[in-house]
Amino acid sequence: MSPWWRVLIYLVAAPLLGGLLAGLDRRISARMQARLGPPLLQPFYDVAKLWSKERLVVRRSQNFYILFFFLLTVFTGALFFGGSDLLLVFFALTLSGIFFVLGAYKASSPYSFVGASRELIQMMADEPAILLTAVGMYMVTHTFSVHEIAAQQTMPVLLLPGVFFALMYVMEIKFRKSPFDLSSSHHAHQELVRGIATEFAGPTLALIEVAHWYENVMLLGWIFLFFSIHWAVGLAFTALSFFLLVVVDNVCARVKWQFVLRSAWRVTLVLGCGNILLLWLLEMFGILKLNQ
Amino acid sequence: MSGLQKSPWVIHYDASSCNGCDIEVLASLTPGFDVERFGIVNTGNPKHADVFLVTGSVNEQNREVVRNIYEQMPEPKVVVALGACATSGGIFRECYNVAGGVDTVIPVDVYVPGCAVRPEAIIDGVVRALGILEARRAAMAASSTAAGVMMIQRATAADLPELLAVQKVAYQSEAEIYGDMSLPALRQSLGELTGDFGRMIFLKGVVNGKIVASVRGYDDGQGTAHLLRLSVLPYFRGRRLGRRLIAAVEREFPGVGRYEIFTGHRSAVNIHIYTKLGYKRFKTEPFSAAVEWVYMEKKTS
């Protein structure tokens, strides 16, 4: 399939899949709490509702940043599913996150500021692990190209279990789930008053939601790469990983930002870097031969 | 659209309730009642909410808070008064510090009685509110497409509070341009506006009974009509309502030799509109460190 077809399918299918996953998430969470939960399509109802609401703003320019956040998030996913460079995807993802933060700062309210600074801390915590994933993928497959990594049909997770664990650890941050949902939480709407998203209402909030759907599908794509030996195996493990994220979300209470930063970096350093160091040593002493 | 009825997000405010009703509101979120089945989410943020649940009678200290929360909610929105106190003031009705039920401060759409109100009644009240919410949304959608049929009328003294509100909202974008919240239009009080009303002609642009735009003007007795304070709500901009209002207010002064209007030097949109209407700039005058007034005139042939 040509990259353009893949990008096109991604543009259409990602919001549908992302919305369904969000609905599934809410339903599974409700069942874990002995509730019935909302309909599966609830996220779509929410977005449709938000779209018909008044566009209330503190400053009109704040919506401009959110538009760019949305476009860049979609663009990041398009780079990924188009089979582009993992490093490029990583930096595009960072850029889109920065636009979200800028929008929150533009809205000048204390809740928004707290959310924005916490989002920056979260980005600081999760980025080393994501970057290390790209490095680890290169060591195992000798390429940064998503297309070639997926085409090699290997099981990178077997050589990169530490890196995979570190990535899963920060995925909990990226998916905005407990215990790391500091900047904006999906479930607890009261405590942080939605943090970074506090000052966005109506259609702009809908845009933020849809951007998260795109982002989540792209992030699941990163998990898929670890199991790309066969598409069915990959999908099964990706679904399992997603379920694991939901379970952790439901059994953990929110922690302080210091813990988020320290623990994410420690996990990345010990498991992620340790994994890569070990691979490097094994290869240097000729014990392990990484496929060329 | 069905989305609105399937995803009512609520915000709950306790206006001096005894906590009886509050506990029942929270009870409806528990597994026993699980309002999330209906897509109801309890947000803590008025900007994300569709339904405003108020428990307890409103007292003199929190009436501003209730009003503030109400005004921060984006349209369409509904208010549900939960429990005896919120609907009428209840047993606290006669207290010296109690203003009464919620409807003494903001318009209430659904009254849910009970002391304390039961979770089933709360859910029933919210579901009833959804019908009203849907009607509001339909009215809003109609008014946004009906902007072309804005009626221009002379304003009356009864319109002045609404006109002032429109002016203050409309001039926010000007304040943002100059980074200055002290523009005269934003500082004007209702008293000053009433003074202006005595000596000026006020025109209002009405869409579905709601004022969305206004302008005013006066004849200085020396052959010049001064036009000022053109205000259009942000939602209704870009539909040439401003031009229509200027043209209408010009017709209110048939005898004068020239019309004069002014705006800030960086308000490019205003200057563009006035230029298109035949106005030419003839002088500038510094007003503050950030703003310089640009005066524009149009002579009648």
Contacts between the chains, C-beta under 8 A, distances in Angstrom:
chain1	res1	chain2	res2	distance
A	26	B	36	7.5
A	30	B	34	7.3
A	30	B	36	6.4
A	33	B	31	6.5
A	34	B	31	4.6
A	35	B	31	4.7
A	35	B	34	4.3
A	35	B	36	6.6
A	35	B	37	7.8
A	36	B	34	5.4
A	36	B	36	8.0
A	36	B	37	5.1
A	37	B	34	7.5
A	37	B	36	6.2
A	37	B	37	7.0
A	38	B	36	5.1
A	38	B	37	6.4
A	38	B	38	7.7
A	38	B	39	5.2
A	39	B	6	7.6
A	39	B	39	7.3
A	42	B	6	7.4
A	42	B	7	6.8
A	42	B	39	5.3
A	44	B	3	7.7
A	45	B	2	7.3
A	45	B	3	4.8
A	45	B	6	4.0
A	45	B	7	4.4
A	45	B	39	5.8
A	46	B	3	7.3
A	46	B	7	4.5
A	46	B	39	7.1
A	47	B	3	7.4
A	48	B	1	5.7
A	48	B	2	7.5
A	48	B	3	2.9
A	48	B	4	7.8
A	48	B	7	7.8
A	49	B	1	7.5
A	49	B	3	3.9
A	49	B	4	4.8
A	49	B	6	7.3
A	49	B	7	4.4
A	49	B	50	7.3
A	50	B	3	8.0
A	51	B	3	7.4
A	52	B	1	5.4
A	52	B	3	6.6
A	52	B	4	6.1
A	52	B	137	5.6
A	52	B	140	7.9
A	52	B	141	7.4
A	53	B	50	7.6
A	53	B	74	4.8
A	53	B	75	7.2
A	53	B	76	7.3
A	54	B	74	3.8
A	54	B	75	4.3
A	54	B	76	7.7
A	54	B	140	7.6
A	54	B	235	7.5
A	55	B	74	7.6
A	55	B	235	7.3
A	56	B	47	6.1
A	56	B	72	7.7
A	56	B	74	4.1
A	59	B	176	6.1
A	60	B	173	6.7
A	60	B	176	7.2
A	60	B	234	7.1
A	61	B	176	7.6
A	189	B	41	6.2
A	189	B	42	6.2
A	189	B	43	4.5
A	189	B	44	5.6
A	189	B	45	7.2
A	189	B	48	7.7
A	190	B	42	6.9
A	190	B	43	7.8
A	190	B	44	4.1
A	191	B	44	7.5
A	193	B	44	4.7
A	193	B	45	4.9
A	194	B	43	7.2
A	194	B	44	7.5
A	194	B	45	5.4
A	194	B	48	6.6
A	198	B	45	5.7
A	198	B	47	7.0
A	199	B	47	6.6
A	200	B	47	7.4
A	201	B	47	4.1
A	201	B	48	6.4
A	201	B	74	4.8
A	202	B	74	5.1
A	205	B	48	6.5
